[in-house]
Amino acid sequence: MSLLEETIGANFARAVGQHADREALVEAAGDGRADAARRWTYAELAHDVDAAARGLLAAGVAKGDRVGIWSPNCAEWTVIQYATAAIGAILVNVNPAYRAHELQFVVRQNGMRMLVVAPSDRTSEYVAMARTALAECPDLRELVFLPAPPAPGEAVFEPGVPASGEETTWEALVARAGEVPASAVEERAAMLSAEDPINIQYTSGTTGFPKGATLTHRNILNNGFAIGELLGYTPEDRVVIPVPFYHCFGMVIGNLAAYSHGCATILPGRGFKPDAALRAVQDFGGTSLYGVPTMFIAELALPDFGSYRLGTLRTGVMAGSTCPVEVMERVISDMHMEGVAICYGMTETSPVSTMTRAGDSLAQRTGTVGRTMPNLESKVVDPATGETVERGAIGELCTRGYAVMAGYWDQPDKTAEAIDADGWMHTGDLARMDEDGYVMIEGRIKDMVIRGGENVYPREIEEFLYRHPDIQDVQVIGVPDPTYGEELMACIILRPGAQPLTAEDIAEYCKGELAHYKVPRYVDIRDSFPMTVSGKVRKVQMREEAVARLGLGEASPA
C-alpha cells in the first residue's frame, strides 16, 4: 500500500470529482424521522466546504492559525474539518465535555484565533463559557456560533444576537464567502504541503493537563485511508458514526477513511444513543458501524434489539478497549458484522497503529489488537533497558512511521519524552507480540500491580472474570496495602437481574484457576466506569475513588 503524498483538500477534491452525485453525508434528525434528515451529495458538501473556507479567509484566518471547534457531532463539524484543511488552518478539537477552566487552558495553550461553538443545551452553557474565554484569552479574536439542531428536543438555547463584533453566526461566516474570489481557496491550497500540521487533538490524560498532539495532513490522511483499505471500503459503503468527531475515532477512522474511498457517512445524533445508532443503520442502509465495546454492549442490550433491520451491515470498527468474546460473537452473528475489525492506537499515532484483518479468527479479534498497519513498524521493548524483548515476552509497545505525530504543541520537552531519537513513539502500553506479529495489550505500564514483589497484569484477571455468568464488565485495579504494597480490587458491572457478588464469591470462583496472588481481595459493584473521550477506562480515577472509599493510604511492601 503506497502512502498518499497529498493534502486532505487535494484528496477530497479528487473524491468529489469522482463521486459528485453520490451521497456523502446524512445527519439524522434528533427525533429519529428519516424524512427529516439533512443530506448532502459530494458536490453539495464540496460547495459548503468551499463556502466555509472562503468565509474563513474573509475573516482573516491565515495558514497555520488555530481554529477550534467545540461541539458534539453535527454536519457543520465535517464542513469545518475540511474547510480548515483546505486553507491550511490548524483545526483544534475541543472536547464538548470541557468546562470553562479546561476550555481556557486549551485556548491559551495553542494560541487559538477563532472558536466555533455549539449552541448551549441542557448540559452545557457553551455560549456563556465561550464568551468568558473570549474576554480572558488575548489570542482568541472571534467566536462563531453554530445553528441549533433542526430537530426538536436537543438544543434549548439559541446563541441570540452576537454580543459584539468579535462574535458571528455560522450563517454569517459562510455568507462572507462572497467577499473573496472563488480562486482564493485554490491559491491558498497551492501554498500547502502534506507535511504541514493540520490538527491538534488534546490527549485524554488521566493526570495533569492534556497535551496537544499535533498531526499533519500526511499523518491522518494516510491513517484514515489505510483503515478504509483494510475494511474493504468502496463507494457503495455507508459508514454510521456514533463516535465523537472531537476524537480521532470519529474524525480520522470515520470521516477520512470514508471520504478517501467515496463512501457516505451517517451521523445518528449529537451524542451516543444506542437506539439512534441502530435506527440510523436501519433507515439509511448502513454497511459499517463504529463504537467502543460498551457502545455495542448497550446496543445489543436494547429490549427491542431484535426489531431493528441490520442486514445491510457487513463491517465496522471496535476500538478503545478489549471486547469480550461473547460480545464479539453477537456483533458478528446478530448484527451481521462479519468483517468487524479491532483497531488499537493512540492520538499520537493518528490514531491506529495495529488492526485486525478480514479473515482473522474470533480469537484473534478478541485476544489481540491485530497486526501492525501497512507502512508502520512496531516493537516491544524492556521499559528499563529499551532493548527489544523476545516474541511472547511482555514489554512496552513502540510504534514508528508516517503516523507518529509531529509532536506536542509548544511542548518540546514532552515530545522528547514520548518520541525517542530513532523516531519510536513510546506508547506506555504493556504488550506481547506473537510469532505471527499479532499484538496483545496487557495494560498500561502505570496500571500494572506489584503485589508482594509479583508483577500482576490486570488484563489476565479481567479476561478470566469475564467468564463469570453474572459479570457484564469488569476492571481490575491495584489499591495500597500495608503488607503487600498493593492488593487487587475487581470493579464489576453486573448483568441485569444478577445478585450482588462479594469478595468471597469471587475468591471461590477463582479457586484452582488463578494463582493466589492474582485473586482480588476487594470487590466493588458499580453501575458504570469513568471513561476517557477515546473510550478507555480511567483506572487512575477508579483507584483514587477506591482509596478514598476504603480509607486506604499509600503503602510500601513489607
Phi, psi and omega per residue, in radians:
M1 nan 2.104 -3.112
S2 -1.435 2.603 3.082
L3 -1.354 2.556 3.058
L4 -1.508 2.099 3.134
E5 -1.842 1.114 -3.119
E6 -2.572 2.923 3.108
T7 -1.449 2.886 3.082
I8 -1.073 -0.693 3.126
G9 -1.079 -0.743 3.128
A10 -1.145 -0.695 3.126
N11 -1.132 -0.730 3.138
F12 -1.158 -0.712 3.129
A13 -1.053 -0.668 3.112
R14 -1.146 -0.733 3.113
A15 -1.095 -0.717 3.126
V16 -1.108 -0.726 3.120
G17 -1.082 -0.575 -3.096
Q18 -1.536 -0.447 -2.974
H19 -2.310 0.581 -2.983
A20 -0.878 -0.722 -3.032
D21 -1.655 -0.023 3.088
R22 -1.357 2.645 3.078
E23 -1.213 2.362 -3.104
A24 -1.943 -0.645 -2.968
L25 -2.574 2.315 3.037
V26 -2.240 2.184 3.022
E27 -1.925 1.934 -3.118
A28 -1.175 2.588 3.095
A29 -1.307 2.636 -3.095
G30 -1.107 -0.424 -3.134
D31 -1.593 0.073 3.031
G32 1.459 0.053 -3.121
R33 -1.413 2.088 -3.109
A34 -1.088 -0.570 -3.096
D35 -1.297 -0.152 3.124
A36 -1.751 0.065 -3.109
A37 -1.206 2.665 3.003
R38 -1.666 2.404 -3.046
R39 -2.353 2.537 3.089
W40 -2.352 2.416 2.870
T41 -1.430 3.012 3.073
Y42 -1.047 -0.716 3.141
A43 -1.128 -0.719 3.141
E44 -1.187 -0.699 3.101
L45 -1.133 -0.721 3.111
A46 -1.076 -0.663 3.098
H47 -1.067 -0.792 -3.120
D48 -1.215 -0.646 3.085
V49 -1.099 -0.767 -3.136
D50 -1.112 -0.731 3.131
A51 -1.105 -0.744 3.113
A52 -1.151 -0.710 3.129
A53 -1.085 -0.765 3.116
R54 -1.183 -0.608 3.058
G55 -1.090 -0.700 3.080
L56 -1.116 -0.731 3.101
L57 -1.088 -0.731 3.125
A58 -1.110 -0.531 3.117
A59 -1.389 -0.030 3.078
G60 1.581 0.266 -3.139
V61 -1.268 2.140 -3.090
A62 -1.735 2.885 3.030
K63 -1.001 2.303 3.122
G64 1.533 -0.203 3.068
D65 -1.126 2.547 3.126
R66 -1.616 2.156 3.095
V67 -2.056 2.044 -3.104
G68 -1.611 2.678 2.964
I69 -2.279 2.188 -3.063
W70 -2.141 1.519 -2.997
S71 -2.841 2.571 2.909
P72 -1.164 3.093 -3.137
N73 -1.041 2.370 3.025
C74 -2.866 2.917 -3.118
A75 -1.080 -0.638 -3.132
E76 -1.105 -0.484 3.075
W77 -1.038 -0.835 3.119
T78 -1.085 -0.743 -3.133
V79 -1.070 -0.810 -3.107
I80 -1.209 -0.555 3.079
Q81 -1.021 -0.838 -3.098
Y82 -1.396 -0.485 3.106
A83 -1.208 -0.763 3.104
T84 -1.133 -0.700 3.115
A85 -1.077 -0.639 -3.085
A86 -1.138 -0.510 -3.079
I87 -1.942 0.101 3.067
G88 1.373 0.246 2.992
A89 -1.336 2.675 -3.122
I90 -1.692 1.986 3.139
L91 -1.348 2.227 3.110
V92 -1.889 2.023 3.136
N93 -1.434 2.149 3.139
V94 -1.966 2.177 -3.133
N95 -1.037 2.155 3.126
P96 -1.065 -0.311 3.111
A97 -1.386 -0.205 -3.139
Y98 -1.064 2.597 3.030
R99 -1.960 -3.031 -2.916
A100 -0.942 -0.828 -3.076
H101 -1.122 -0.766 -3.127
E102 -1.177 -0.706 3.105
L103 -1.044 -0.846 -3.105
Q104 -1.128 -0.563 3.094
F105 -1.062 -0.877 -3.075
V106 -1.235 -0.612 3.105
V107 -1.057 -0.802 -3.140
R108 -1.215 -0.706 -2.999
Q109 -1.087 -0.622 -3.118
N110 -1.889 0.062 3.137
G111 1.128 0.764 -3.072
M112 -1.027 2.334 -3.125
R113 -1.610 -0.705 -3.072
M114 -2.368 2.534 3.106
L115 -2.259 2.154 3.047
V116 -1.590 2.198 -2.895
V117 -2.130 2.344 3.055
A118 -1.229 2.712 2.997
P119 -1.157 2.591 3.099
S120 -1.096 2.623 3.092
D121 -2.355 -2.863 -3.051
R122 -1.204 -0.328 -3.069
T123 -1.908 -0.342 -3.034
S124 -2.470 2.216 3.029
E125 -1.530 1.177 -3.074
Y126 -0.974 -0.775 -3.036
V127 -1.092 -0.849 -3.112
A128 -1.120 -0.746 -3.127
M129 -1.177 -0.634 3.106
A130 -1.159 -0.690 3.125
R131 -1.143 -0.619 3.070
T132 -1.132 -0.752 3.110
A133 -1.081 -0.685 3.118
L134 -1.049 -0.680 -3.131
A135 -1.313 -0.523 -3.006
E136 -1.674 -0.375 -3.008
C137 -1.945 1.904 -3.008
P138 -1.045 -0.596 -3.086
D139 -1.269 -0.424 -3.079
L140 -1.353 2.018 -3.018
R141 -1.849 -0.416 -3.012
E142 -2.634 2.455 3.005
L143 -1.918 2.441 3.072
V144 -2.133 2.038 -3.076
F145 -1.598 2.184 3.095
L146 -1.289 2.709 3.100
P147 -1.259 2.753 3.056
A148 -1.196 2.665 3.104
P149 -1.012 2.559 -3.108
P150 -1.271 -0.343 -3.091
A151 -1.586 2.671 -3.135
P152 -1.298 2.743 2.933
G153 1.627 -0.146 -3.095
E154 -1.803 -0.938 -3.114
A155 -1.636 2.513 -3.116
V156 -1.938 -0.757 -3.043
F157 -1.998 2.391 2.957
E158 -1.539 2.676 3.088
P159 -1.086 -0.470 -3.126
G160 1.377 -2.925 -3.133
V161 -1.212 2.264 3.102
P162 -0.895 2.425 -3.053
A163 -1.361 -0.334 -3.094
S164 -2.806 3.094 3.085
G165 -1.196 -0.143 3.116
E166 -1.542 0.084 -3.140
E167 -2.189 2.599 3.069
T168 -2.653 3.022 3.072
T169 -1.809 2.834 3.090
W170 -1.011 -0.761 -3.125
E171 -1.072 -0.710 -3.130
A172 -1.207 -0.648 3.099
L173 -1.082 -0.840 -3.123
V174 -1.109 -0.623 3.141
A175 -1.123 -0.375 3.136
R176 -1.290 -0.076 3.114
A177 -0.946 -0.586 -3.117
G178 -1.183 -0.186 -3.124
E179 -1.413 -0.235 3.139
V180 -2.169 2.629 -3.114
P181 -1.177 2.735 -3.138
A182 -1.047 -0.442 -3.107
S183 -1.400 -0.137 -3.008
A184 -1.086 -0.692 -3.124
V185 -1.175 -0.718 3.111
E186 -1.105 -0.683 3.122
E187 -1.123 -0.717 3.095
R188 -1.161 -0.738 -3.113
A189 -1.020 -0.583 -3.138
A190 -1.160 -0.305 -3.141
M191 -1.547 -0.113 -2.968
L192 -1.676 2.691 3.093
S193 -2.222 2.636 3.082
A194 -1.067 -0.371 -3.130
E195 -1.495 -0.072 -3.127
D196 -1.213 2.467 2.993
P197 -1.132 2.432 -3.061
I198 -2.332 -0.160 -3.031
N199 -2.708 2.415 2.984
I200 -2.105 2.152 3.086
Q201 -2.105 2.232 -3.114
Y202 -1.494 2.198 -3.083
T203 -1.153 2.540 -3.129
S204 -1.483 1.098 -3.099
G205 -1.115 2.595 -3.138
T206 -1.646 -0.196 3.085
T207 -2.382 2.503 3.107
G208 1.198 -3.027 3.136
F209 -1.420 2.621 3.133
P210 -1.184 2.760 3.109
K211 -1.874 2.556 -3.080
G212 -1.583 1.667 3.089
A213 -1.190 2.133 -3.060
T214 -1.768 2.129 -3.005
L215 -2.087 2.519 -3.108
T216 -1.734 2.939 2.985
H217 -0.891 -0.846 -3.058
R218 -1.086 -0.711 3.108
N219 -0.963 -1.120 -2.895
I220 -1.475 -0.525 3.088
L221 -1.131 -0.801 -3.135
N222 -1.179 -0.629 3.122
N223 -1.164 -0.807 3.100
G224 -1.067 -0.753 -3.139
F225 -1.084 -0.766 -3.123
A226 -1.114 -0.691 3.105
I227 -1.077 -0.797 3.107
G228 -1.063 -0.672 3.101
E229 -1.091 -0.798 -3.094
L230 -1.229 -0.434 3.061
L231 -1.456 -0.107 -3.137
G232 1.253 0.546 -3.102
Y233 -1.121 2.472 3.007
T234 -2.342 2.992 3.099
P235 -1.069 -0.189 3.104
E236 -1.408 -0.218 -3.058
D237 -1.399 2.588 3.134
R238 -2.278 1.953 -2.912
V239 -1.760 2.032 -3.137
V240 -1.561 2.140 -2.983
I241 -2.103 1.540 3.044
P242 -1.561 -0.013 3.134
V243 -1.545 2.722 -2.979
P244 -1.286 2.444 3.036
F245 -1.185 -0.491 -3.073
Y246 -1.232 -0.080 3.008
H247 -2.012 2.761 -3.139
C248 -0.957 -0.517 -3.090
F249 -0.982 -0.872 -3.128
G250 -1.359 -0.722 -2.996
M251 -1.360 -0.675 -3.081
V252 -1.745 -1.053 -3.137
I253 -1.101 -0.502 3.089
G254 -1.489 -1.483 -2.995
N255 -1.050 -0.892 -3.031
L256 -1.194 -0.665 3.081
A257 -1.102 -0.719 -3.081
A258 -1.248 -0.925 -3.017
Y259 -1.243 -0.432 3.064
S260 -1.291 -0.094 3.111
H261 -2.133 0.176 3.106
G262 1.285 0.318 -3.140
C263 -1.391 2.950 2.947
A264 -1.741 2.554 3.012
T265 -1.913 2.536 -3.113
I266 -2.214 2.155 -3.134
L267 -1.794 1.954 -3.096
P268 -1.240 -0.456 -3.086
G269 3.062 3.142 -3.079
R270 -1.439 -0.317 3.042
G271 -2.474 2.946 -3.065
F272 -1.365 2.202 2.950
K273 -2.336 2.145 -3.033
P274 -1.028 -0.676 -3.137
D275 -1.191 -0.636 3.122
A276 -1.148 -0.661 3.134
A277 -1.106 -0.800 -3.131
L278 -1.226 -0.605 3.093
R279 -1.124 -0.641 3.114
A280 -1.132 -0.722 3.065
V281 -1.024 -0.838 -3.070
Q282 -1.152 -0.844 -3.002
D283 -1.356 -0.473 -3.027
F284 -2.063 0.212 3.017
G285 1.194 0.699 -3.136
G286 -1.037 2.351 3.072
T287 -1.861 -0.252 -3.099
S288 -2.464 2.392 -3.101
L289 -2.307 2.385 -3.097
Y290 -1.913 2.740 3.019
G291 2.978 2.885 2.923
V292 -1.530 2.831 -3.068
P293 -0.926 -0.683 -3.122
T294 -1.109 -0.504 3.096
M295 -1.220 -0.746 3.097
F296 -1.154 -0.656 3.089
I297 -1.047 -0.766 3.140
A298 -1.126 -0.675 3.129
E299 -1.159 -0.780 -3.134
L300 -1.162 -0.438 -3.091
A301 -1.490 -0.080 3.137
L302 -1.033 2.320 -3.128
P303 -1.006 -0.556 -3.124
D304 -1.811 0.442 -3.097
F305 -0.883 -0.749 -3.068
G306 -1.138 -0.236 -3.109
S307 -1.478 -0.225 -3.112
Y308 -1.438 2.396 3.116
R309 -1.593 1.834 -3.024
L310 -2.005 0.292 -3.032
G311 -1.156 -0.268 3.117
T312 -1.366 -0.319 -3.120
L313 -1.154 2.510 3.042
R314 -2.384 -0.423 -3.041
T315 -2.657 -2.971 3.135
G316 2.804 -3.072 -3.128
V317 -2.289 2.347 3.014
M318 -2.103 2.235 -3.075
A319 -2.624 3.033 3.068
G320 1.798 -0.730 3.116
S321 -2.842 3.052 -3.077
T322 -1.202 2.483 3.092
C323 -1.735 2.172 3.050
P324 -1.035 2.585 -3.056
V325 -1.001 -0.804 -3.054
E326 -1.184 -0.519 3.071
V327 -1.180 -0.791 3.105
M328 -1.048 -0.716 3.131
E329 -1.040 -0.737 -3.130
R330 -1.274 -0.621 3.088
V331 -1.064 -0.721 -3.132
I332 -1.257 -0.784 -3.032
S333 -1.483 -0.854 -3.020
D334 -1.500 -0.411 3.136
M335 -1.857 0.003 3.053
H336 1.154 0.383 -3.076
M337 -1.665 1.109 -3.094
E338 -1.046 -0.498 -3.093
G339 -1.687 0.222 -3.078
V340 -0.994 2.389 -3.087
A341 -2.010 2.593 2.990
I342 -1.699 2.248 3.091
C343 -2.035 2.463 3.083
Y344 -2.255 2.546 3.041
G345 2.965 -2.727 -3.136
M346 -2.735 2.809 -3.134
T347 -0.888 -0.697 -3.070
E348 -1.183 -0.197 3.087
T349 -2.053 0.451 2.839
S350 1.335 0.098 0.061
P351 -1.963 -0.239 -2.855
V352 -1.574 2.220 3.085
S353 -2.001 -0.429 3.018
T354 -2.346 2.696 -3.050
M355 -2.810 2.483 3.023
T356 -1.299 2.801 -3.087
R357 -2.013 2.805 3.028
A358 -0.985 2.330 -3.135
G359 1.642 -0.178 3.077
D360 -1.129 2.576 -3.073
S361 -1.274 2.917 3.059
L362 -1.023 -0.725 3.136
A363 -1.087 -0.688 3.141
Q364 -1.233 -0.512 -3.132
R365 -1.507 -0.176 3.078
T366 -2.001 -0.448 -3.109
G367 -1.752 -0.178 -3.133
T368 -2.368 2.997 3.025
V369 -1.932 0.449 3.056
G370 1.478 -2.818 -3.120
R371 -1.949 2.918 -3.100
T372 -1.049 2.449 3.122
M373 -1.137 2.681 3.049
P374 -0.972 2.494 3.097
N375 1.205 0.241 3.040
L376 -2.158 2.833 3.066
E377 -2.135 2.593 3.039
S378 -2.320 2.589 2.986
K379 -2.620 2.788 3.099
V380 -2.048 2.181 -3.034
V381 -2.144 2.734 2.999
D382 -1.226 2.091 -3.095
P383 -1.046 -0.465 -3.092
A384 -1.402 -0.636 -3.034
T385 -1.922 -0.371 -3.062
G386 1.414 -0.009 -3.139
E387 -1.392 2.505 3.108
T388 -1.161 2.328 -3.119
V389 -1.582 2.938 3.100
E390 -1.207 2.713 3.064
R391 -1.009 2.337 -3.137
G392 1.640 -0.279 3.122
A393 -1.497 2.650 -3.123
I394 -1.511 2.396 3.067
G395 -2.864 -2.934 3.126
E396 -1.531 2.316 3.110
L397 -1.405 2.313 3.111
C398 -2.189 2.593 -3.103
T399 -2.260 2.489 3.086
R400 -2.447 2.525 3.080
G401 2.432 -2.911 -3.008
Y402 -0.988 -0.479 -3.002
A403 -1.412 -0.240 -3.110
V404 -1.181 2.280 -3.061
M405 -0.961 2.819 3.030
A406 -1.201 -0.472 3.130
G407 2.580 3.110 3.029
Y408 -1.489 2.288 -3.054
W409 -0.978 2.083 3.048
D410 1.010 0.499 3.094
Q411 -2.367 1.211 -3.105
P412 -1.074 -0.523 3.123
D413 -1.168 -0.759 3.115
K414 -1.188 -0.613 3.095
T415 -1.085 -0.776 -3.127
A416 -1.140 -0.519 3.090
E417 -1.221 -0.551 -3.054
A418 -1.577 -0.657 -3.078
I419 -1.993 2.095 -3.063
D420 -1.415 3.131 -3.041
A421 -1.120 -0.376 3.130
D422 -1.651 0.126 3.070
G423 1.531 0.164 3.139
W424 -1.472 2.222 3.017
M425 -1.472 2.112 3.122
H426 -1.557 2.011 -2.963
T427 -1.375 -0.410 -3.020
G428 1.391 0.067 3.122
D429 -1.746 2.394 3.006
L430 -1.437 2.349 -3.057
A431 -2.640 2.857 2.966
R432 -2.208 2.643 3.059
M433 -2.205 2.223 -3.115
D434 -1.500 -3.130 -3.050
E435 -1.121 -0.390 3.139
D436 -1.631 0.051 3.104
G437 1.556 0.066 3.092
Y438 -1.334 2.399 -3.046
V439 -1.847 2.351 3.072
M440 -2.031 2.110 3.140
I441 -1.484 2.197 -3.117
E442 -1.739 -0.114 -3.140
G443 2.252 3.109 3.071
R444 -1.370 2.564 3.070
I445 -0.951 -0.739 -3.101
K446 -1.268 -0.251 3.120
D447 -1.561 -0.232 3.127
M448 -1.053 2.387 -3.115
V449 -1.811 2.316 3.062
I450 -1.913 1.846 -3.096
R451 -1.933 1.954 3.113
G452 0.989 0.612 3.136
G453 1.536 -0.118 3.126
E454 -1.658 2.281 3.028
N455 -1.356 2.129 -3.122
V456 -2.034 2.230 -3.130
Y457 -1.789 1.927 -3.049
P458 -0.930 -0.591 -3.088
R459 -0.975 -0.717 -3.127
E460 -1.052 -0.749 -3.115
I461 -1.231 -0.702 3.119
E462 -1.053 -0.759 -3.132
E463 -1.079 -0.667 3.114
F464 -1.184 -0.794 -3.073
L465 -1.211 -0.406 3.070
Y466 -1.017 -0.403 -3.098
R467 -1.334 -0.256 -3.129
H468 -1.141 2.301 -3.042
P469 -1.119 -0.366 -3.100
D470 -1.715 -0.017 -3.062
I471 -1.783 2.127 3.068
Q472 -1.534 -0.724 3.113
D473 -2.632 2.666 -3.099
V474 -2.646 2.475 3.022
Q475 -2.299 2.355 -3.134
V476 -1.908 2.280 -3.124
I477 -2.256 2.877 3.047
G478 -1.783 2.439 3.066
V479 -2.220 2.679 -3.072
P480 -1.068 2.554 3.090
D481 -2.531 2.290 -3.076
P482 -1.174 -0.402 -3.096
T483 -1.613 -0.858 -3.019
Y484 -1.800 0.006 -3.089
G485 1.515 -0.924 3.050
E486 -2.481 2.604 2.988
E487 -2.156 2.919 -3.075
L488 -1.747 2.456 3.012
M489 -2.184 2.297 3.035
A490 -1.724 2.031 3.087
C491 -1.682 2.088 -2.893
I492 -2.159 2.358 2.902
I493 -1.830 2.106 -3.077
L494 -1.438 2.714 2.998
R495 -1.223 2.650 3.110
P496 -0.955 2.299 3.109
G497 1.506 -0.113 -3.125
A498 -1.317 2.612 3.067
Q499 -1.403 2.577 3.128
P500 -0.977 2.481 3.095
L501 -1.766 2.504 3.091
T502 -1.849 2.983 3.068
A503 -1.068 -0.610 3.121
E504 -1.154 -0.693 3.102
D505 -1.063 -0.759 -3.119
I506 -1.187 -0.711 3.122
A507 -1.065 -0.707 3.128
E508 -1.150 -0.683 3.137
Y509 -1.145 -0.592 -3.107
C510 -1.450 -0.263 -3.039
K511 -1.004 2.206 3.130
G512 1.372 -0.033 -3.118
E513 -1.958 -0.608 -3.134
L514 -2.174 2.584 3.033
A515 -1.013 2.631 -3.012
H516 -1.019 -0.593 -3.079
Y517 -1.348 -0.096 3.087
K518 -1.744 -0.007 -3.111
V519 -1.492 2.136 -3.125
P520 -1.050 2.373 3.076
R521 -1.462 -0.559 -3.080
Y522 -2.054 2.642 3.043
V523 -2.258 2.331 3.117
D524 -2.190 1.974 3.120
I525 -1.518 2.163 -3.043
R526 -2.258 2.799 3.045
D527 -1.530 -0.460 -3.092
S528 -2.806 2.972 3.068
F529 -2.011 2.504 3.021
P530 -1.175 2.405 -3.031
M531 -2.183 2.656 2.952
T532 -1.458 3.001 -3.140
V533 -1.138 -0.375 -3.123
S534 -1.600 0.128 3.078
G535 1.529 0.179 3.100
K536 -1.606 2.510 3.135
V537 -1.282 2.359 -3.140
R538 -1.494 1.460 -3.095
K539 -1.180 -0.541 3.110
V540 -1.057 -0.771 3.109
Q541 -1.118 -0.711 3.131
M542 -1.113 -0.672 3.113
R543 -1.128 -0.761 3.121
E544 -1.067 -0.739 3.128
E545 -1.128 -0.706 -3.135
A546 -1.156 -0.733 3.124
V547 -1.047 -0.771 -3.138
A548 -1.167 -0.738 -3.080
R549 -1.192 -0.672 -3.115
L550 -1.509 -0.125 -3.118
G551 1.190 0.596 -3.113
L552 -1.631 2.554 3.015
G553 -1.856 2.919 3.046
E554 -1.148 2.417 -3.057
A555 -2.329 2.779 3.044
S556 -1.981 2.550 -3.133
P557 -1.112 2.500 3.138
A558 -1.272 nan nan
